[in-house]
Amino acid sequence: MSEIELQAAAASGDADANPAWPRLDARHGAMLAEMGINCWWQDKLTLEPVARPSAAPGRSATVTIPAAARAPQQEARAVRSMITPPAPTPPAAAPAVMAQPPLRPALAASSSHQPAAPQASPLAVAAPATLAPPPRAPTRAVIPLAVAPAEVPADQAALMEAIRACTACELGSRRRHAVPGMGDPAPDWLIVGEAPGEEEDRQGLPFVGRAGQLLDRMLAAMGLSREHQVYIANVIKCRPPQNRNPDPVEIAQCEPYLLRQIELLQPRFILALGRFAAHTLLAHSTQPGAEALRKLPLGKLRGQIHEVEIAGRRLPLVVSYHPAYLLRSPGEKAKSWADLCLALDVFGRLPPRG
């Protein structure tokens, strides 16, 4: 039966005349309404009792619709409440209780005489972690010396012999000649290099190779010479193999000799050539943070006046490039000449030797 025929049948009230006419009980109507299906014929049936033509005399043609079908929306709400149960409310969390292990027999026997130790609550808030102390400033490594500073000879001739006979590190067994130094015994200028090279190891004299020839020209431009007003020495007194950089142990073994040379020579000005010479001498700087200066590259140390204190005397110091580096990097010679001019300017303002 089509929808138009159903509507005509509903208008005439003849619901029983057509077998396709659905008659819904309260539950079915509520479920269809919940699903969004419009049961329009159900509304027609719930308006009022419909008079039907009697098929036989004596029979009542009045059909009574159940009261439950007259309010499908109310029934739908009731059915919805039965179909969709309310969301369960989560039960309140019970306080956690830590299970206490049973006492051992010996402890159980003594528990009546001694009070039990207080147990830490499992819900207690953890105490904040203790802040670590700030890191300390790095300190200079202590290297045991084969020759203590107090054992270094206190006169120049004995000091030269002690250097030539030194075997404090393995360089002493590899060298041809130790290189103590050379120059004026009472100099105004002390030139400190890094370590002897091949020619220096062969002759036993400092700065005699190509780097030494360049140094002689630099000194001549300053009006100086290695025989007059100048003394030349190295931090390391023996040549490292293949002219490698000196290591900290070798520097530590030779440093007492250099410090005693400075004490005996009593120069008025120090010119440190190269990174290792600068770092070794600046360890005795009077400036705050002397340890930090030993970590700076040479380019950060040159172009300024430093002051070191050695054997109770404060001495001005200028850092510049090593002549061997200038041979490899000729473009840096202008910077080196600027350092020499700075040194000459400061030296010219020093008081005369007393």
DRENMAR-430143 format. One record per residue (C-alpha): chain; z, x, y; residue in three letters; residue number from 1. Coordinates in Angstrom, 1 decimal. Each point is the difference from the previous one (the first is absolute). Example, Ala and Ser with C-alpha at 12.3 -4.5 7.8 and 13.67 -1.06 7.14 Angstrom:
<sites>
SITE   ch        w        u        v    aa     i
SITE    A      7.8     12.3     -4.5   ALA     1
SITE    A     -0.7      1.4      3.4   SER     2
</sites>
This chain:
<sites>
SITE   ch        w        u        v    aa     i
SITE    A      0.0      0.0      0.0   MET     1
SITE    A     -0.9      1.4      3.4   SER     2
SITE    A      2.3      0.3      2.9   GLU     3
SITE    A     -1.6     -3.0      1.9   ILE     4
SITE    A      0.5     -2.2     -3.1   GLU     5
SITE    A      3.6      1.2     -0.3   LEU     6
SITE    A      0.6     -0.8      3.7   GLN     7
SITE    A     -1.6     -3.5     -0.5   ALA     8
SITE    A      2.2     -0.6     -3.0   ALA     9
SITE    A      3.1      1.1      1.9   ALA    10
SITE    A     -1.0     -2.3      2.9   ALA    11
SITE    A     -0.3     -3.0     -2.4   SER    12
SITE    A      3.2      1.0     -1.8   GLY    13
SITE    A     -1.7      0.0     -3.3   ASP    14
SITE    A      1.5      3.2     -1.4   ALA    15
SITE    A      0.1     -1.1     -3.6   ASP    16
SITE    A     -3.7     -1.0      0.0   ALA    17
SITE    A     -1.2      3.5     -0.2   ASN    18
SITE    A      1.3      2.4     -2.7   PRO    19
SITE    A     -0.8      3.1      2.3   ALA    20
SITE    A      2.6     -1.2      2.6   TRP    21
SITE    A      2.8      2.5     -0.4   PRO    22
SITE    A      3.5     -1.4      0.3   ARG    23
SITE    A      2.4      2.8      0.7   LEU    24
SITE    A      3.7      0.1     -0.5   ASP    25
SITE    A      2.3      1.6      2.5   ALA    26
SITE    A      0.0      3.5     -1.5   ARG    27
SITE    A     -3.8      0.2     -0.3   HIS    28
SITE    A     -0.5     -1.3      3.5   GLY    29
SITE    A      2.4      2.6      1.3   ALA    30
SITE    A     -1.7      2.8     -1.8   MET    31
SITE    A     -3.4     -1.0      1.2   LEU    32
SITE    A      1.3     -0.2      3.6   ALA    33
SITE    A      1.5      3.4     -0.4   GLU    34
SITE    A     -3.4      1.3     -1.1   MET    35
SITE    A     -1.7     -1.5      3.1   GLY    36
SITE    A     -1.9     -2.8     -1.8   ILE    37
SITE    A     -0.1     -3.2      2.1   ASN    38
SITE    A      0.8     -2.9     -2.3   CYS    39
SITE    A     -1.3     -2.6      2.5   TRP    40
SITE    A     -0.2     -2.8     -2.6   TRP    41
SITE    A      3.7      0.5     -0.6   GLN    42
SITE    A      0.7     -0.9      3.6   ASP    43
SITE    A     -1.9     -3.3     -0.3   LYS    44
SITE    A      2.1     -1.0     -3.0   LEU    45
SITE    A      3.3      0.8      1.8   THR    46
SITE    A     -0.7     -2.2      3.1   LEU    47
SITE    A      1.1     -3.3     -1.5   GLU    48
SITE    A     -0.3     -2.0     -3.2   PRO    49
SITE    A     -3.6     -1.0     -0.7   VAL    50
SITE    A     -0.8     -3.5     -1.1   ALA    51
SITE    A     -2.3      0.0     -3.0   ARG    52
SITE    A     -2.1     -2.9     -1.0   PRO    53
SITE    A      1.6     -1.6     -3.0   SER    54
SITE    A     -2.1      0.1     -3.2   ALA    55
SITE    A      1.9     -3.0     -1.4   ALA    56
SITE    A      2.0     -2.8      1.5   PRO    57
SITE    A      3.8      0.6      0.0   GLY    58
SITE    A     -0.2      3.8      0.3   ARG    59
SITE    A      1.2      1.8      3.1   SER    60
SITE    A     -2.6      2.1      1.7   ALA    61
SITE    A      2.4      2.1      2.0   THR    62
SITE    A      0.3      3.7     -1.0   VAL    63
SITE    A      3.1      1.8      1.0   THR    64
SITE    A     -0.4      3.7      0.8   ILE    65
SITE    A      3.0      2.2     -0.9   PRO    66
SITE    A      2.1      1.0      2.9   ALA    67
SITE    A     -0.3      3.7     -0.9   ALA    68
SITE    A     -3.7     -0.1      0.7   ALA    69
SITE    A      0.5     -1.3      3.5   ARG    70
SITE    A      1.3      3.3      1.3   ALA    71
SITE    A     -2.0      2.8     -1.6   PRO    72
SITE    A      0.7      2.4      2.9   GLN    73
SITE    A      3.8     -0.3     -0.5   GLN    74
SITE    A     -0.4      0.4     -3.7   GLU    75
SITE    A     -2.2      3.0      0.5   ALA    76
SITE    A      2.7      1.7      1.9   ARG    77
SITE    A      2.5     -0.8     -2.7   ALA    78
SITE    A     -2.4      1.3     -2.7   VAL    79
SITE    A     -0.7      3.2      2.1   ARG    80
SITE    A      3.7      0.7      0.1   SER    81
SITE    A      0.1     -0.3     -3.8   MET    82
SITE    A     -3.1      2.0     -0.6   ILE    83
SITE    A      0.7      2.9      2.4   THR    84
SITE    A      3.6      1.1     -0.5   PRO    85
SITE    A      1.7      1.8      2.9   PRO    86
SITE    A     -0.2      3.8      0.2   ALA    87
SITE    A      2.9      1.5     -1.8   PRO    88
SITE    A      2.5      1.6      2.3   THR    89
SITE    A      0.8      3.6     -1.0   PRO    90
SITE    A      3.6      0.4     -1.1   PRO    91
SITE    A      2.2      2.0      2.2   ALA    92
SITE    A      0.2      3.6     -1.1   ALA    93
SITE    A      3.3      0.7     -1.8   ALA    94
SITE    A      1.8      3.1      1.1   PRO    95
SITE    A     -1.0      2.9     -2.2   ALA    96
SITE    A      2.9      1.2     -2.2   VAL    97
SITE    A     -0.3      3.4     -1.5   MET    98
SITE    A      1.0      0.0     -3.6   ALA    99
SITE    A      3.0      2.3     -0.5   GLN   100
SITE    A     -0.2      2.1     -3.2   PRO   101
SITE    A      2.9     -0.5     -2.3   PRO   102
SITE    A      2.8      2.5      0.3   LEU   103
SITE    A      0.3      2.7     -2.6   ARG   104
SITE    A      3.1     -0.3     -2.1   PRO   105
SITE    A      1.8      2.9      1.8   ALA   106
SITE    A     -0.8     -1.4      3.4   LEU   107
SITE    A      0.9     -3.6     -1.0   ALA   108
SITE    A      3.4      1.2     -1.2   ALA   109
SITE    A      0.7      1.8      3.3   SER   110
SITE    A     -1.5     -2.8      2.2   SER   111
SITE    A      3.4     -1.7      0.1   SER   112
SITE    A      1.6      3.0      1.5   HIS   113
SITE    A     -2.6      1.3      2.5   GLN   114
SITE    A     -2.0     -2.2      2.4   PRO   115
SITE    A     -3.7     -0.1     -0.6   ALA   116
SITE    A     -2.2      2.0      2.4   ALA   117
SITE    A     -1.7     -2.2      2.5   PRO   118
SITE    A     -3.6     -0.9     -1.1   GLN   119
SITE    A     -2.8      0.3      2.6   ALA   120
SITE    A     -1.4     -3.4      0.7   SER   121
SITE    A     -3.6     -0.4     -1.2   PRO   122
SITE    A     -0.8     -1.9      3.2   LEU   123
SITE    A      1.4      2.7      2.3   ALA   124
SITE    A     -2.4      1.3      2.6   VAL   125
SITE    A     -1.0      3.6     -0.7   ALA   126
SITE    A      1.4      2.4      2.6   ALA   127
SITE    A     -2.6      1.6      2.3   PRO   128
SITE    A     -1.3      3.4     -1.1   ALA   129
SITE    A      1.6      2.9      1.8   THR   130
SITE    A     -2.5      1.6      2.3   LEU   131
SITE    A     -1.0      3.5     -1.0   ALA   132
SITE    A      1.0      2.7      2.5   PRO   133
SITE    A     -2.8      1.3      2.2   PRO   134
SITE    A     -1.8      3.0     -1.5   PRO   135
SITE    A      1.1      3.3      1.2   ARG   136
SITE    A     -2.2      2.3      1.9   ALA   137
SITE    A     -1.7      2.5     -2.3   PRO   138
SITE    A      1.7      3.3     -0.2   THR   139
SITE    A     -1.5      3.4     -0.6   ARG   140
SITE    A     -0.1      1.0     -3.6   ALA   141
SITE    A      2.5      2.7     -0.9   VAL   142
SITE    A     -1.6      2.8     -2.0   ILE   143
SITE    A      2.2      2.7     -1.5   PRO   144
SITE    A     -0.9      3.3      1.6   LEU   145
SITE    A     -0.3      3.2     -1.9   ALA   146
SITE    A      0.9      1.9      3.2   VAL   147
SITE    A      2.8     -1.6      2.0   ALA   148
SITE    A     -0.4      0.3      3.8   PRO   149
SITE    A      3.2      2.0      0.2   ALA   150
SITE    A     -1.5      2.6     -2.4   GLU   151
SITE    A     -3.1      0.6      2.1   VAL   152
SITE    A      0.2      3.4      1.6   PRO   153
SITE    A      1.1      0.1      3.6   ALA   154
SITE    A     -2.3      2.8      1.3   ASP   155
SITE    A     -3.8      0.0      0.1   GLN   156
SITE    A     -0.6      3.0     -2.2   ALA   157
SITE    A      2.1     -1.3     -2.8   ALA   158
SITE    A     -1.4     -3.4      0.4   LEU   159
SITE    A     -3.6      1.3     -0.4   MET   160
SITE    A      1.0      1.7     -3.2   GLU   161
SITE    A      1.8     -3.1     -1.4   ALA   162
SITE    A     -3.1     -2.0      0.6   ILE   163
SITE    A     -2.3      2.5     -1.8   ARG   164
SITE    A      2.4      0.0     -3.0   ALA   165
SITE    A      0.6     -3.8     -0.1   CYS   166
SITE    A     -0.7     -1.8     -3.3   THR   167
SITE    A      1.8     -3.3      0.9   ALA   168
SITE    A     -3.0     -2.1     -1.1   CYS   169
SITE    A     -3.0      0.5     -2.3   GLU   170
SITE    A     -2.1      1.2      2.9   LEU   171
SITE    A      1.8      3.3     -0.1   GLY   172
SITE    A     -1.5      0.7     -3.5   SER   173
SITE    A     -3.6     -0.9      1.1   ARG   174
SITE    A     -0.3      1.9      3.3   ARG   175
SITE    A     -1.4      3.4      0.7   ARG   176
SITE    A      2.0      0.5      3.2   HIS   177
SITE    A      2.6     -2.1      1.8   ALA   178
SITE    A     -0.8     -0.5      3.7   VAL   179
SITE    A      3.2      0.1      2.1   PRO   180
SITE    A     -1.7      0.1      3.4   GLY   181
SITE    A     -1.1      2.4      2.7   MET   182
SITE    A      0.1      0.5      3.8   GLY   183
SITE    A      2.3      0.8      2.9   ASP   184
SITE    A      3.7      0.4     -1.3   PRO   185
SITE    A      1.2     -1.7      3.2   ALA   186
SITE    A     -2.7     -2.6      0.7   PRO   187
SITE    A     -0.2     -2.7      2.5   ASP   188
SITE    A     -2.3     -2.0     -2.2   TRP   189
SITE    A      0.4     -0.8     -3.7   LEU   190
SITE    A     -3.1     -1.2     -1.8   ILE   191
SITE    A      0.8     -1.8     -3.3   VAL   192
SITE    A     -2.7     -0.7     -2.5   GLY   193
SITE    A      0.1     -1.7     -3.4   GLU   194
SITE    A     -0.7      2.5     -2.9   ALA   195
SITE    A     -1.9      3.2     -0.6   PRO   196
SITE    A     -3.6     -0.2     -1.2   GLY   197
SITE    A     -2.0      2.3     -2.2   GLU   198
SITE    A     -0.5      2.7      2.6   GLU   199
SITE    A      3.7     -0.2      1.0   GLU   200
SITE    A      1.0      0.4     -3.6   ASP   201
SITE    A     -2.2      3.0     -0.5   ARG   202
SITE    A      1.2      1.8      3.2   GLN   203
SITE    A      3.6     -1.3      0.3   GLY   204
SITE    A     -0.6     -0.9      3.7   LEU   205
SITE    A     -0.2     -3.5      1.6   PRO   206
SITE    A     -3.2     -1.5      1.5   PHE   207
SITE    A     -2.4      2.8     -0.9   VAL   208
SITE    A     -2.9     -2.2     -1.4   GLY   209
SITE    A     -2.5     -2.1      2.0   ARG   210
SITE    A      2.9     -2.2      1.1   ALA   211
SITE    A      1.8      3.1      1.3   GLY   212
SITE    A     -3.1      1.0      2.0   GLN   213
SITE    A     -0.1     -3.4      1.7   LEU   214
SITE    A      3.7      0.2      0.7   LEU   215
SITE    A     -0.5      3.4      1.7   ASP   216
SITE    A     -2.6     -1.5      2.3   ARG   217
SITE    A      2.3     -2.9      0.8   MET   218
SITE    A      2.8      2.4      0.9   LEU   219
SITE    A     -2.4      2.1      2.1   ALA   220
SITE    A     -0.9     -3.1      1.9   ALA   221
SITE    A      3.7     -0.5      0.8   MET   222
SITE    A      0.3      3.6      1.1   GLY   223
SITE    A      2.0      1.0     -3.1   LEU   224
SITE    A     -0.5      2.1     -3.1   SER   225
SITE    A      1.8      0.3     -3.3   ARG   226
SITE    A      1.3      3.4      0.9   GLU   227
SITE    A      1.6     -1.0      3.3   HIS   228
SITE    A      2.3     -2.9      0.7   GLN   229
SITE    A     -1.0     -1.8     -3.2   VAL   230
SITE    A      1.4     -0.1     -3.5   TYR   231
SITE    A     -2.0     -1.7     -2.8   ILE   232
SITE    A      1.6     -1.4     -3.2   ALA   233
SITE    A     -0.5     -2.7     -2.6   ASN   234
SITE    A      2.2     -2.6     -1.5   VAL   235
SITE    A     -1.0      1.1     -3.5   ILE   236
SITE    A      0.1      3.8     -0.6   LYS   237
SITE    A     -2.1      0.1     -3.1   CYS   238
SITE    A     -3.5     -1.5     -0.6   ARG   239
SITE    A     -0.2     -3.2     -2.0   PRO   240
SITE    A     -2.6      0.0     -2.8   PRO   241
SITE    A     -3.5     -0.9      1.2   GLN   242
SITE    A      1.4     -0.4      3.5   ASN   243
SITE    A      1.5     -3.4     -0.9   ARG   244
SITE    A      2.5     -1.7      2.2   ASN   245
SITE    A      3.6      1.3     -0.4   PRO   246
SITE    A      2.3     -2.4     -1.8   ASP   247
SITE    A      3.5     -0.9      1.2   PRO   248
SITE    A      1.8      2.3     -2.4   VAL   249
SITE    A     -1.9      3.0      1.2   GLU   250
SITE    A      0.6     -0.9      3.6   ILE   251
SITE    A      3.7     -0.5     -0.6   ALA   252
SITE    A      0.3      3.5     -1.6   GLN   253
SITE    A     -1.8      1.7      2.8   CYS   254
SITE    A      1.5     -1.9      2.9   GLU   255
SITE    A      3.2      2.1      0.2   PRO   256
SITE    A     -2.1      3.1      0.6   TYR   257
SITE    A     -1.9     -1.7      2.9   LEU   258
SITE    A      3.2     -1.2      1.6   LEU   259
SITE    A      1.6      3.5     -0.2   ARG   260
SITE    A     -3.2      1.4      1.5   GLN   261
SITE    A      0.4     -2.4      2.9   ILE   262
SITE    A      3.6      1.0      0.4   GLU   263
SITE    A     -0.7      3.7      0.1   LEU   264
SITE    A     -3.2     -0.1      2.1   LEU   265
SITE    A      1.4     -2.4      2.6   GLN   266
SITE    A     -3.4     -1.3      1.3   PRO   267
SITE    A     -0.1     -2.1      3.1   ARG   268
SITE    A     -2.8     -2.3     -1.2   PHE   269
SITE    A     -1.3     -1.1     -3.4   ILE   270
SITE    A     -3.6     -1.0     -0.7   LEU   271
SITE    A     -0.3     -1.8     -3.4   ALA   272
SITE    A     -3.5      0.0     -1.5   LEU   273
SITE    A     -0.7     -2.5     -2.7   GLY   274
SITE    A      1.8     -3.0     -1.6   ARG   275
SITE    A      2.4      1.9     -2.3   PHE   276
SITE    A      1.2      2.3      2.8   ALA   277
SITE    A      0.5     -2.9      2.3   ALA   278
SITE    A      1.9     -2.1     -2.5   HIS   279
SITE    A      2.2      2.9     -1.1   THR   280
SITE    A      1.1      0.9      3.5   LEU   281
SITE    A      0.3     -3.6      1.3   LEU   282
SITE    A      2.6     -0.6     -2.7   ALA   283
SITE    A      2.3      1.8      2.5   HIS   284
SITE    A     -1.1     -2.1      3.0   SER   285
SITE    A      2.6     -1.0      2.5   THR   286
SITE    A     -1.7     -3.4      0.5   GLN   287
SITE    A      1.4     -3.1     -1.6   PRO   288
SITE    A     -1.8     -0.9     -3.2   GLY   289
SITE    A     -1.0      3.5     -1.0   ALA   290
SITE    A     -0.6     -1.0     -3.5   GLU   291
SITE    A     -2.7     -2.5      1.1   ALA   292
SITE    A     -1.9      2.8      1.8   LEU   293
SITE    A     -0.5      1.7     -3.3   ARG   294
SITE    A     -2.0     -3.0     -1.3   LYS   295
SITE    A     -2.4     -0.1      2.9   LEU   296
SITE    A     -3.5      1.5     -0.2   PRO   297
SITE    A     -0.7      3.0      2.1   LEU   298
SITE    A     -2.1     -2.0      2.4   GLY   299
SITE    A      3.1     -2.0      1.0   LYS   300
SITE    A      2.1      3.1      0.5   LEU   301
SITE    A     -2.4      2.1      2.2   ARG   302
SITE    A     -0.5     -0.4      3.8   GLY   303
SITE    A      3.8     -0.1      0.7   GLN   304
SITE    A      3.0      2.2      0.4   ILE   305
SITE    A      2.6      0.0     -2.8   HIS   306
SITE    A      3.4      1.7      0.0   GLU   307
SITE    A      1.6      1.6     -3.1   VAL   308
SITE    A      3.5      1.5     -0.4   GLU   309
SITE    A      0.1      3.0     -2.3   ILE   310
SITE    A      2.9      2.4     -0.3   ALA   311
SITE    A      1.7     -1.6      2.9   GLY   312
SITE    A     -2.9      0.4      2.4   ARG   313
SITE    A     -2.2     -2.8      1.3   ARG   314
SITE    A     -3.7      1.0      0.2   LEU   315
SITE    A     -3.1     -1.9      1.3   PRO   316
SITE    A     -2.7     -0.5     -2.7   LEU   317
SITE    A     -3.6     -1.1      0.2   VAL   318
SITE    A     -2.0     -1.2     -3.0   VAL   319
SITE    A     -3.7      0.7     -0.4   SER   320
SITE    A     -2.8      0.3     -2.6   TYR   321
SITE    A     -0.1      2.9     -2.5   HIS   322
SITE    A     -2.9      2.4      0.7   PRO   323
SITE    A     -1.3     -0.5     -3.5   ALA   324
SITE    A     -0.3     -3.7      0.8   TYR   325
SITE    A     -1.9      0.8      3.2   LEU   326
SITE    A     -2.5      2.0     -2.0   LEU   327
SITE    A     -0.7     -3.1     -2.1   ARG   328
SITE    A      0.1     -2.4      3.0   SER   329
SITE    A     -1.4      1.8      3.0   PRO   330
SITE    A      0.1     -3.3      2.0   GLY   331
SITE    A      3.8      0.2      0.1   GLU   332
SITE    A      0.1      3.4      1.9   LYS   333
SITE    A      0.1     -1.8      3.4   ALA   334
SITE    A      3.3     -1.8     -1.1   LYS   335
SITE    A      1.4      3.3     -1.2   SER   336
SITE    A     -0.8      1.7      3.3   TRP   337
SITE    A      1.7     -2.9      1.8   ALA   338
SITE    A      3.1      0.7     -2.1   ASP   339
SITE    A     -0.1      3.7      0.9   LEU   340
SITE    A     -0.2     -0.9      3.7   CYS   341
SITE    A      3.0     -2.3     -0.3   LEU   342
SITE    A      1.9      2.8     -1.7   ALA   343
SITE    A     -0.9      2.4      2.8   LEU   344
SITE    A      1.1     -2.5      2.6   ASP   345
SITE    A      3.4     -0.5     -1.6   VAL   346
SITE    A      0.5      3.7     -0.7   PHE   347
SITE    A     -0.7      0.7      3.7   GLY   348
SITE    A      3.0     -2.1      1.0   ARG   349
SITE    A      2.5      1.6     -2.4   LEU   350
SITE    A      2.7      2.3      1.3   PRO   351
SITE    A     -0.5      3.7     -0.6   PRO   352
SITE    A      1.5      1.6     -3.1   ARG   353
SITE    A      3.6      0.8      0.7   GLY   354
</sites>
